[in-house]
């Protein structure tokens, strides 16, 4: 089963930057008219808004972001970040055993190093999404235009070379944080940004029970579930097995979205 989902790459990627520039002119006007206390307050609010739009993974201030599937059916979109990895084949075996589908948001450098795993994901009926060229987790949110273009456009080119004929449609920002320079590259590559509505922090939490408890708080029809592979604690496969069993017990199926152009 697939769920029709609007595919929404950014249409006006420079709009947020123009609005920010206009806001700074407004701040200057307030500073000159009403004095520095009002001007400074307005300046801080404008910069806080830009920072919030960047650091909040669910913010659509700079580009549209899909946070759930538009359905009332008991289905979820299972997404798996940061591969390919030593866990990929085991993850695929688990998905097959449960009759579940997932989208693997892959790092292009890791995909180039293990192209056979990337091909296997597609061959076994799962989706591939774009998760940057090198996964700079500490710096992605603050990359400038040129560096951001390399992280997105270069990765897009790499993934399309490795998967000829595959229609790459979805992008997930590193750590979910997307600054104003993400939108231009997404528009050029025809990619729509994907967030999440249920996560368990499985990349840092080793106990499957704690991960599942957090995910269940966000479960609902159409939830986008964020998971990871290759975590440093070495229990990603074990946690995925527990999640798939729990989803089945709760009556949820893991499906893929079907992009609908808008």
C-alpha positions, 0 to 999 in steps of 0.5 A: 500500500502507498499513501498519496502525499503532496510533493512540495519542493520550495517554490520561492526559496529566496522569500525568507531572506528577502523578508529578513532583509526587509525586517532589518530595514524595519528594525533600523527605522524603529531604532531611529524613530523610537530609540535604542531600547525598542530598536534593540528589542526588535533586532533581537526578536528578528534574529530569534525568529531566524534562529528558531526557524533554523533549529526547530526541525518542524519549522516550515519558515524557510521551506515546506516540511512534511511531518505526517502522511495525510491519512486516517488509516492505521499506517505509518511511514518508517524512515531510517537515517544515516546509512548505509551501514553495517546494519543495513542488511539486517534491517532489510531482513527484519522489514521483510520478515514483518512485511514492512516498507521503509525509506532509508535516508542515506548519506551520499558518501556512505552510499558511494562506499557501499553501493551494493547496499544502496542497490539492495534497498531499492531491489527489495522494494524500499525507498531511498531518500537524500540525507546530505553528502557527508552528514555534518551533524554539528555544522549543517544548521550554519552552513553558508550558500556554497557549502550547503549547495555542495552538501545537497547538490553533490549528494543528489548527483551522487545518488542519481549516479548510483541509482540510475532511473530511480526517482529521488524525491525526499530530503531530510535535513541533518539533525532536522535543522534547515537554514534559509540556504537549504531551500534553493538547492531543494528547488533545483534538485526537485526535492521535498523536505521530510520531518517526523512526528514520532521519534525515540532518540534511538541514535543515542539511547541504547535501551529499546524500551525507552525508545519505544515508549517515546515513539508511542507518544507520537504514534497516530495514523499517518505518523512519520517515524524517525529511526536510525541505523549504525548507531554507536551503541550497536543496538539499532537492529535490536531496537528496530526488531522491537519497534516492528513487533510493537507496531504490528501489535498496535495494528499499524502497517509501515507503508511508503508515500506516493508523491503527488505533484502540486 
